[in-house]
């Protein structure tokens, strides 16, 4: 998706004005797979590595191991920027420098959790280490199950290509983690659950534990990225692109009944809505507006 997403708060709740999808079939028509991959990476530069990798994998020209390292580094970077800068700023906390030498990857657990990886969520929240102050700020602003999205099926290899509401997020990848299970039991799939998903995903990506890209029998490539998993298929004829099928985490969260829409259903405060939006993180420019009404 491209253009700008405008979310309006009116008397009847939130109204989503989605931009028109880009004319990718026309833009890519006649291109070689490599040229198409490079162009997709430029068009969708927030997740460019994943887009290019998916296009090449769909065309059965997969990248080598070094590209996977670059993909993991992109995921870690995006999560750390959110955890250290974007989310603290929105929550009224001081921004933090990114962990020293994060680009070397490896074990970031100490920087993320402030010590050994915790087993009991409440103990970690009470201890105030690592990103616990940010997590506590989120808990304070979203008590109970405020801004929890309705439970949706997790995106999987067979469903991710469909344009329907699915849970397609970093938290999805770690839903069985003990900390996320505790957060979901107490608060549903709300802001704390999504924040913990980012932390766990940064930890795993830095250790090279992202899910491996895969190619379905129909030519659809599935590639993990910071926002979830992307599905992309190049339709080739005589070695040139004749069409493209593509679905993204943004498509799933913005579908009718999707995770972002349902999370905002219980939110009326504009500042809280901005935090919810940052945690879901649609991959396109987004503007929140409040419509004046009598």
C-alpha positions in Angstrom: 0.0 0.0 0.0 1.1 3.6 -0.6 -0.3 7.0 -0.1 -1.6 8.2 3.2 -4.0 6.4 5.6 -6.3 8.9 7.4 -8.1 7.7 10.5 -10.9 10.0 11.6 -12.5 10.1 15.0 -16.1 11.1 14.7 -19.2 10.9 16.8 -19.7 7.2 15.8 -16.1 6.1 16.4 -13.1 5.7 14.1 -13.4 5.9 10.3 -10.6 4.5 8.2 -9.9 6.2 4.8 -7.5 3.9 3.0 -5.4 5.0 0.1 -5.7 3.4 -3.3 -3.1 0.6 -3.7 -0.3 1.3 -6.0 -0.6 0.0 -9.6 2.2 -2.5 -9.1 1.1 -4.7 -12.0 1.5 -1.8 -14.4 4.8 -0.6 -12.9 6.4 -4.0 -12.9 5.0 -5.3 -16.3 7.8 -6.5 -18.5 10.5 -6.2 -15.9 12.9 -9.0 -15.1 12.6 -10.5 -11.7 15.7 -8.9 -10.5 14.6 -5.5 -11.8 11.2 -6.0 -10.2 12.8 -6.9 -6.9 15.0 -3.8 -6.9 12.0 -1.6 -7.7 9.8 -3.1 -5.0 12.6 -2.5 -2.5 12.6 1.2 -3.4 8.8 1.6 -3.5 8.4 -0.1 -0.1 11.6 1.1 1.5 10.4 0.6 5.1 10.6 -3.1 4.4 12.7 -3.0 1.3 14.9 -6.0 2.1 12.0 -8.3 2.7 10.2 -7.1 -0.4 13.2 -7.7 -2.7 13.9 -11.0 -1.0 10.3 -12.2 -1.5 10.3 -11.2 -5.2 13.6 -13.1 -5.9 12.4 -16.1 -3.9 9.1 -16.2 -5.8 11.1 -16.2 -9.1 13.2 -19.1 -7.7 16.3 -16.9 -7.4 16.7 -16.9 -3.6 19.2 -14.7 -1.8 22.2 -16.2 0.0 22.8 -16.3 3.8 24.3 -12.8 3.9 21.0 -11.4 2.8 19.3 -13.2 5.7 21.7 -11.4 8.0 20.7 -8.1 6.5 17.0 -8.9 6.9 17.5 -9.7 10.6 19.5 -6.5 11.0 16.6 -4.5 9.5 14.2 -6.2 11.9 16.3 -5.4 14.9 16.9 -1.8 13.8 13.1 -1.2 13.3 12.3 -2.7 16.7 15.0 -0.7 18.5 14.0 2.5 16.9 10.4 2.0 18.2 11.5 0.9 21.6 14.1 3.5 22.2 12.7 6.5 20.4 9.2 6.4 18.9 7.3 4.7 21.8 9.0 6.5 24.7 8.4 9.9 23.0 4.7 9.2 22.5 4.4 7.9 26.1 6.1 11.0 27.5 9.3 9.2 28.6 12.9 10.2 27.7 14.2 8.7 24.5 17.0 6.2 24.9 20.2 5.6 22.8 20.1 2.4 20.9 22.1 -0.4 22.6 25.8 -0.1 22.0 27.1 -2.2 19.1 23.6 -3.5 18.3 24.6 -3.8 14.6 27.0 -6.6 15.5 23.9 -8.6 16.5 24.3 -11.4 18.9 22.8 -11.5 22.4 20.8 -8.3 23.2 19.0 -9.8 26.1 20.8 -7.8 28.7 20.0 -4.5 26.9 16.3 -5.5 26.3 15.4 -7.0 29.7 18.1 -5.3 31.8 19.6 -8.6 32.9 18.7 -12.3 32.5 15.6 -13.0 30.6 12.7 -12.9 33.0 10.2 -15.7 33.6 7.6 -13.9 35.6 6.2 -10.8 33.8 5.1 -9.0 37.0 8.5 -9.4 38.6 10.1 -7.8 35.6 7.6 -5.0 35.5 8.2 -4.3 39.2 12.0 -4.4 38.8 12.2 -1.5 36.4 15.1 -2.9 34.3 15.6 -2.8 30.6 12.4 -1.7 28.8 10.3 -2.3 31.9 9.7 1.5 32.4 8.2 1.7 28.9 6.1 -1.4 29.6 4.9 0.1 32.8 4.0 3.3 31.1 1.9 1.3 28.6 0.2 -0.7 31.4 -0.6 2.5 33.2 -2.2 4.1 30.1 -4.1 1.0 29.1 -5.6 -0.7 32.2 -7.4 -3.9 32.0 -8.2 -4.9 28.4 -8.3 -1.4 27.0 -7.2 -1.3 23.3 -7.0 -5.1 23.2 -7.8 -6.4 19.7 -10.1 -9.3 19.3 -8.4 -12.6 19.0 -7.8 -13.4 15.4 -6.3 -16.4 13.6 -2.6 -16.2 13.3 -1.3 -15.7 9.8 0.2 -18.9 8.5 1.6 -20.3 5.2 -1.9 -21.2 3.9 -3.7 -18.0 5.0 -1.2 -15.1 4.8 -2.0 -14.4 1.2 -5.6 -13.7 1.9 -7.0 -10.2 2.3 -8.9 -10.9 5.5 -8.4 -10.0 9.2 -5.5 -12.0 10.6 -3.1 -11.5 13.5 0.1 -10.8 11.5 2.6 -9.1 13.8 5.8 -9.6 15.7 3.7 -10.7 18.7 2.2 -13.5 16.6 5.6 -15.0 16.3 6.0 -15.2 20.0 2.5 -15.8 21.2 3.5 -19.0 23.0 6.3 -17.3 24.9 5.7 -17.4 28.6 5.8 -13.6 29.0 3.3 -13.0 26.2 1.0 -15.7 27.5 1.0 -14.0 30.9 0.3 -10.6 29.2 -2.5 -12.0 27.1 -4.1 -13.8 30.1 -4.2 -10.5 32.1 -4.8 -7.9 29.3 -5.7 -9.7 26.1 -3.9 -9.0 22.9 -3.5 -5.4 24.0 -0.6 -2.8 24.0 1.5 -4.7 26.5 1.2 -7.9 24.5 2.3 -6.1 21.4 5.2 -4.3 23.1 6.5 -7.6 24.5 6.2 -9.0 21.0 8.6 -6.4 19.7 11.1 -7.0 22.5 11.1 -10.8 22.0 11.3 -10.4 18.2 14.3 -8.0 18.5 16.0 -10.6 20.8 15.4 -13.5 18.4 16.3 -11.6 15.3 19.6 -10.5 16.8 20.3 -14.2 17.5 19.5 -15.2 13.9 16.2 -16.9 15.0 13.7 -15.3 12.5 11.5 -17.8 10.7 13.1 -18.9 7.5 11.7 -17.5 4.2 9.8 -20.1 2.3 8.2 -20.6 -1.1 4.9 -22.3 -1.6 4.2 -24.6 -4.5 2.1 -21.9 -6.2 5.2 -19.6 -6.3 4.1 -17.4 -3.3 7.1 -16.4 -1.2 6.7 -15.8 2.5 9.3 -13.6 4.2 9.4 -12.3 7.8 9.9 -8.6 8.5 9.6 -6.3 11.5 5.8 -5.9 11.1 4.9 -9.6 10.5 5.2 -11.8 7.4 4.8 -10.7 3.8 3.4 -12.9 1.0 4.4 -12.0 -2.6 4.1 -13.8 -5.9 5.5 -12.7 -9.2 3.5 -14.0 -12.2 6.1 -14.6 -14.8 5.8 -15.2 -18.6 8.8 -15.9 -20.7 11.0 -14.7 -17.8 9.3 -11.3 -17.4 6.8 -10.1 -14.9 3.2 -10.2 -16.1 1.5 -9.6 -12.7 2.0 -9.6 -9.0 0.0 -10.8 -6.0 1.0 -9.4 -2.6 -0.4 -9.2 0.9 1.1 -7.5 4.0 0.7 -7.1 7.7 -0.8 -3.7 7.0 -3.5 -5.3 4.8 -4.4 -7.7 7.6 -4.6 -5.1 10.4 -6.7 -2.7 8.3 -9.1 -5.3 7.0 -12.7 -5.0 8.3 -12.5 -6.5 11.7 -8.7 -6.4 11.7 -6.4 -6.0 14.7 -5.8 -2.2 14.5 -9.5 -1.5 13.9 -10.7 -3.6 16.8 -8.0 -2.2 19.1 -9.2 1.3 18.5 -12.8 0.4 19.1 -12.4 0.9 22.9 -10.2 4.1 22.6 -11.5 7.6 22.5 -8.5 9.6 23.7 -6.4 10.8 20.8 -3.1 10.4 22.6 -3.9 6.8 23.5 -4.8 6.2 19.9 -1.4 7.4 18.8 0.2 4.8 21.1 -2.0 2.1 19.7 -1.2 3.1 16.2 2.6 3.1 16.9 2.4 -0.4 18.4 0.5 -1.8 15.4 2.8 0.2 13.1 1.1 0.2 9.6 3.6 0.3 6.9 2.4 3.6 5.3 2.1 7.3 6.3 -0.8 7.6 8.7 -2.7 10.7 10.0 -5.1 10.7 13.0 -7.7 13.4 12.9 -10.6 14.4 15.2 -13.7 15.4 13.4 -15.5 18.3 15.1 -19.1 17.5 15.9 -21.9 19.1 17.8 
